[in-house]
Structures are given as C-alpha cells and as structure tokens.
Amino acid sequence: MQSHRDAVHKSMAAYSSTLAPIRRLPSDILRAVFLEVQISLWWNPEPSESYSDSEPQALDFSQGPWKLGHVCSAWRGIVLSYPQLWSRIVLQFGTDNGPVTTLRHPLPTLQAAILRSGQHPLDIVFKLWTGRCAGAEVTANEDAAVQAFPVILKESYRWKSLDVNLSITLLEQLKVVRGKIPCLESLTMKTSHYPYLSAEELPEDVRSVFIDAPRLQKVILHPTRGPSDFMLPLHITHLATLWGNVSNVEPYQSLVECHLVIEEGRGPDF
C-alpha cells in the first residue's frame, strides 16, 4: 500500500511539474526574461564559482547561458537558439588561485560559445591579471591567455566593446586587427607594467591598432607605467585616461566628455 501511495505521489509531482505555468510561457517571453537576467549579471556580476575547486579556469560556466541551459531541455533549446545570450565573452586569467597553464576546458568550448553567438556583435572582456612577487609584477597565466587570444582576434570584425588587460606579448598579437574592427564602439584598456619599456619603444603598428576604428567613440586607458600612448581616431566622443597617456587632446574636436586623471593612483572612468 505504501509503495502504491509513493508511486501515485511521484506521478502527481511529475504531472504537476508538467502543468506548471512557466512551461506554458511562449519562447519569446522566455528569451526576453533570459536576456534581462543576462544583462543584469553583466552589470551586477555575482561571485564566480569558477575558482571554487582546486584547478582554476578562465571561462566562467556558472552563470549566464551555460547555467540556464542545464535547467531543462526546453530551456536549453531556447538558449542555444538565441545568439544574443552568447554575445558577451568573458575570459579572466587570474593569479589568486594559482596558475592556469592551460585552459581547463579546451579551446573548442570557447569556439562553441562564439559559434552560438551567430553574427551578433560581441562584447569582449579579456583580462590577464598580474600579481606581485618580490616587488615586481608577474603574469603567471600568460601562456593560457596566449592560447585563447587568437580565437578572440579572429572575431574582431564583430567586436562592439573591448575591455582588456594585456601583457606586451598580447599587445603584439593585437596589431593584426588593425582595419578589421568596423563595429568597435567602446574600448577599455590596461597594459602590464614594464618599467624597462617606454611608450616610444612600443612599435607604431601596435600603438596605431585602433586608429582606423570607424565607430569608436568611448575610450578608457587606465594608468600604467608601461606603454600606453595609443593613437586614437579623431572622432572619439568620450576619453578617460591619465594625463600624459595622450600627448595632445586638441585634435580630438568631437570630444563631448574628457576625464584626464592627474594622480596615477586613481583610475579614469565615466
């Protein structure tokens, strides 16, 4: 009798779940809800679970479409068919939890996320964080970042915004996108501290990467003692940087907002 009662309760629970109101929502409504959740996470990120185990990873699978796609097959179908949910690519190579010498999840996983974004404009966050050892900055995870960066560079024609912390090695790779960033509107950049290398020593083909970006409007160059004197298109409308990072602002006649930080300890922003 007890086993029969348990079976009935199990069936009732299954049918109750099937008949739940959320299962009757149209796909378009769910897409809109998913996108709002995603946007909220972009602007108010939760603590990442990616570093909760012993092996750190650069891609965060704990939030956004990765997590929504594991709820049920119906949600997974919606997530996989909605490119905009995959249009923000976040890669962070930190030092707090030890080195990431290789990507824990293979590069095809990153490529899969990019493929799912279709032809939607991309918001790219690519950060190689540095730590300090004996008073000097170290980039313990540069090898892993160098593996992933070419995958991101191939999609430069779809970049809408770019937020990067880069080493000199990655800056050298970045030069291949000159003339191939037609959609880029916003740039936030920080470079590693290399006291032996001045802005003048950075090759011009690196400093001029963004000079031909036709839609670039907003630029934030974080204070750094390393190379930072990048050439920017004259039509930018918003500029925030350390005084001295841009040798002369007079040519930028389209500026409607300009923040020049005098003290190096304070980061520029809008």
C-alpha positions as CSV (number, residue, x, y, z in Angstrom):
1,M,0.0,0.0,0.0
2,Q,2.8,2.4,0.9
3,S,4.7,1.7,-2.3
4,H,1.5,2.3,-4.3
5,R,0.9,5.6,-2.5
6,D,4.5,6.7,-3.2
7,A,4.1,5.9,-6.9
8,V,0.9,7.9,-7.0
9,H,2.6,10.9,-5.3
10,K,5.5,10.6,-7.8
11,S,3.2,10.7,-10.7
12,M,1.3,13.6,-9.3
13,A,4.5,15.5,-8.8
14,A,5.5,14.8,-12.4
15,Y,2.2,15.9,-13.8
16,S,2.2,19.0,-11.6
17,S,5.6,20.0,-12.9
18,T,4.5,19.4,-16.5
19,L,1.4,21.7,-16.0
20,A,3.4,24.4,-14.2
21,P,2.5,27.9,-15.6
22,I,6.2,28.6,-16.6
23,R,6.1,25.7,-19.0
24,R,3.2,27.4,-20.9
25,L,5.1,30.6,-21.4
26,P,5.9,31.3,-25.1
27,S,9.5,31.0,-26.2
28,D,9.7,34.7,-27.0
29,I,8.8,35.6,-23.4
30,L,11.4,33.3,-22.0
31,R,14.0,34.7,-24.3
32,A,13.2,38.2,-23.1
33,V,13.4,37.1,-19.5
34,F,16.7,35.2,-20.1
35,L,18.2,38.3,-21.8
36,E,17.2,40.6,-18.9
37,V,18.8,38.1,-16.4
38,Q,21.9,38.1,-18.6
39,I,22.1,41.9,-18.8
40,S,21.6,42.1,-15.0
41,L,24.5,39.7,-14.5
42,W,26.7,41.7,-16.8
43,W,26.3,44.8,-14.8
44,N,26.0,43.2,-11.4
45,P,28.2,40.1,-11.5
46,E,27.8,37.5,-8.8
47,P,30.9,36.0,-7.2
48,S,32.2,33.4,-9.6
49,E,32.1,29.7,-8.8
50,S,34.8,29.1,-11.4
51,Y,37.6,29.2,-8.8
52,S,35.8,27.1,-6.2
53,D,37.8,24.0,-6.9
54,S,41.5,23.2,-7.0
55,E,42.0,24.0,-10.7
56,P,41.2,27.5,-11.8
57,Q,39.6,28.1,-15.2
58,A,39.4,31.2,-17.4
59,L,35.9,30.6,-18.7
60,D,33.1,31.0,-16.2
61,F,30.5,28.3,-16.7
62,S,28.5,29.1,-13.5
63,Q,26.4,31.9,-14.9
64,G,24.5,33.1,-17.9
65,P,23.6,30.8,-20.8
66,W,25.8,27.9,-19.5
67,K,23.7,27.7,-16.3
68,L,20.3,28.3,-17.9
69,G,20.9,25.6,-20.5
70,H,21.1,23.0,-17.7
71,V,17.7,23.6,-16.2
72,C,15.7,21.5,-18.7
73,S,15.7,20.5,-22.4
74,A,13.2,23.2,-23.3
75,W,15.3,26.0,-21.8
76,R,18.4,24.5,-23.4
77,G,16.8,24.7,-26.8
78,I,15.9,28.3,-26.2
79,V,19.3,29.2,-25.0
80,L,21.1,27.5,-27.9
81,S,18.9,29.2,-30.5
82,Y,19.3,32.8,-29.1
83,P,22.7,34.2,-30.3
84,Q,22.4,37.4,-28.2
85,L,22.7,35.4,-25.0
86,W,26.2,34.3,-26.1
87,S,27.3,37.8,-27.3
88,R,29.4,38.6,-24.2
89,I,32.6,36.6,-24.0
90,V,34.4,36.8,-20.7
91,L,37.9,35.4,-20.2
92,Q,39.9,36.1,-17.0
93,F,43.3,34.7,-16.2
94,G,43.9,35.4,-12.5
95,T,46.8,34.8,-10.1
96,D,44.9,34.5,-6.8
97,N,44.1,30.8,-7.2
98,G,47.3,29.6,-8.8
99,P,48.5,29.4,-12.4
100,V,46.3,28.4,-15.3
101,T,49.0,27.0,-17.5
102,T,46.4,25.6,-20.0
103,L,42.7,26.1,-20.5
104,R,40.9,23.6,-18.3
105,H,38.1,23.4,-20.8
106,P,39.5,23.0,-24.3
107,L,39.5,25.8,-26.8
108,P,36.7,24.2,-28.8
109,T,34.4,25.2,-25.8
110,L,35.3,28.8,-26.3
111,Q,34.8,28.4,-30.1
112,A,31.4,26.8,-29.4
113,A,30.3,29.8,-27.4
114,I,31.4,32.1,-30.2
115,L,29.6,29.9,-32.8
116,R,26.4,30.1,-30.8
117,S,26.6,33.9,-30.9
118,G,25.9,33.8,-34.6
119,Q,26.8,37.1,-36.2
120,H,25.7,39.2,-33.3
121,P,28.1,42.0,-32.2
122,L,30.3,40.9,-29.4
123,D,31.2,42.4,-26.0
124,I,34.7,41.1,-25.2
125,V,36.2,41.0,-21.7
126,F,39.8,39.6,-21.8
127,K,41.9,40.1,-18.7
128,L,45.3,38.8,-17.8
129,W,45.7,39.8,-14.2
130,T,49.1,40.4,-12.7
131,G,50.4,39.7,-9.3
132,R,53.5,41.0,-7.4
133,C,56.5,38.9,-6.5
134,A,59.5,40.4,-4.8
135,G,58.2,43.8,-5.7
136,A,57.8,43.0,-9.4
137,E,54.7,42.3,-11.5
138,V,54.3,38.7,-12.7
139,T,51.8,37.2,-15.2
140,A,51.6,33.6,-14.1
141,N,48.8,32.8,-16.6
142,E,50.2,34.4,-19.7
143,D,50.7,31.0,-21.5
144,A,47.0,30.2,-21.2
145,A,46.0,33.7,-22.3
146,V,48.2,33.4,-25.4
147,Q,46.4,30.2,-26.3
148,A,43.0,31.8,-26.2
149,F,43.7,35.3,-27.6
150,P,43.9,34.3,-31.3
151,V,40.4,32.8,-31.1
152,I,39.1,36.2,-29.9
153,L,41.2,38.1,-32.5
154,K,39.5,36.2,-35.3
155,E,36.2,37.7,-34.4
156,S,37.4,41.3,-34.4
157,Y,35.0,42.3,-37.1
158,R,32.2,41.7,-34.6
159,W,33.7,43.4,-31.6
160,K,31.3,46.0,-30.2
161,S,33.1,46.7,-27.0
162,L,36.5,45.6,-25.8
163,D,37.7,45.5,-22.1
164,V,41.2,44.2,-21.8
165,N,44.2,43.8,-19.5
166,L,47.1,42.8,-21.7
167,S,50.8,41.9,-21.5
168,I,53.3,43.1,-24.1
169,T,53.1,39.7,-25.8
170,L,49.3,40.0,-26.2
171,L,49.7,43.6,-27.4
172,E,52.0,42.4,-30.1
173,Q,49.3,39.9,-31.2
174,L,46.6,42.7,-31.2
175,K,48.1,44.5,-34.1
176,V,46.6,42.0,-36.6
177,V,43.2,43.6,-36.1
178,R,44.0,47.0,-37.4
179,G,41.5,47.8,-40.1
180,K,39.3,44.8,-39.0
181,I,37.3,46.4,-36.2
182,P,34.4,48.1,-38.1
183,C,31.9,47.7,-35.2
184,L,34.0,48.7,-32.2
185,E,32.3,51.4,-30.2
186,S,33.9,51.2,-26.7
187,L,37.5,50.4,-25.6
188,T,38.8,50.0,-22.1
189,M,42.5,49.0,-21.9
190,K,45.1,48.4,-19.3
191,T,48.6,47.2,-20.0
192,S,51.1,45.4,-17.8
193,H,53.8,47.4,-16.0
194,Y,57.1,47.0,-17.8
195,P,59.5,49.6,-16.3
196,Y,62.1,49.0,-19.0
197,L,59.8,49.7,-21.9
198,S,58.5,53.2,-22.6
199,A,55.7,54.2,-24.9
200,E,58.1,55.4,-27.5
201,E,59.6,51.9,-27.7
202,L,56.3,50.2,-28.4
203,P,56.1,49.6,-32.2
204,E,53.9,52.1,-34.1
205,D,51.9,49.2,-35.7
206,V,50.8,48.3,-32.1
207,R,50.1,51.8,-30.9
208,S,48.1,52.5,-34.1
209,V,45.8,49.4,-33.8
210,F,42.7,51.5,-33.1
211,I,43.4,54.5,-35.4
212,D,41.1,53.1,-38.2
213,A,38.1,52.1,-36.0
214,P,35.3,54.0,-37.7
215,R,32.7,53.7,-34.9
216,L,34.9,54.0,-31.9
217,Q,33.5,56.6,-29.5
218,K,34.3,55.8,-25.9
219,V,37.9,55.1,-24.8
220,I,39.2,54.5,-21.3
221,L,43.0,54.0,-20.9
222,H,43.9,53.0,-17.4
223,P,47.0,54.5,-15.8
224,T,50.1,52.4,-16.3
225,R,53.9,52.9,-16.2
226,G,54.2,50.8,-19.3
227,P,53.3,51.7,-22.9
228,S,50.0,53.5,-23.2
229,D,50.3,56.3,-25.7
230,F,48.0,54.8,-28.3
231,M,46.9,56.5,-31.4
232,L,43.1,57.0,-31.5
233,P,40.7,58.1,-34.2
234,L,40.0,61.8,-34.0
235,H,36.2,61.3,-34.0
236,I,36.0,59.7,-30.5
237,T,33.5,61.5,-28.2
238,H,34.5,60.2,-24.8
239,L,38.0,59.9,-23.4
240,A,39.2,59.0,-19.9
241,T,42.9,58.4,-19.2
242,L,45.9,59.5,-17.2
243,W,47.4,62.9,-18.1
244,G,50.3,62.1,-20.4
245,N,48.8,58.9,-21.9
246,V,47.6,61.0,-24.7
247,S,50.2,63.5,-25.8
248,N,47.7,66.1,-27.2
249,V,43.9,66.2,-26.9
250,E,43.5,69.3,-29.1
251,P,43.0,67.3,-32.4
252,Y,40.0,65.4,-30.8
253,Q,37.4,68.0,-31.8
254,S,34.5,65.7,-31.4
255,L,35.0,65.1,-27.6
256,V,31.9,65.8,-25.5
257,E,33.4,64.4,-22.3
258,C,37.1,64.1,-21.3
259,H,38.5,62.9,-18.0
260,L,42.2,63.4,-17.5
261,V,43.5,62.0,-14.2
262,I,46.5,63.8,-12.7
263,E,47.2,61.3,-9.9
264,E,48.4,57.9,-11.1
265,G,46.7,56.0,-8.2
266,R,43.2,57.0,-9.4
267,G,41.7,55.1,-12.3
268,P,39.9,57.1,-15.0
269,D,36.2,56.4,-15.7
270,F,33.0,57.9,-16.8
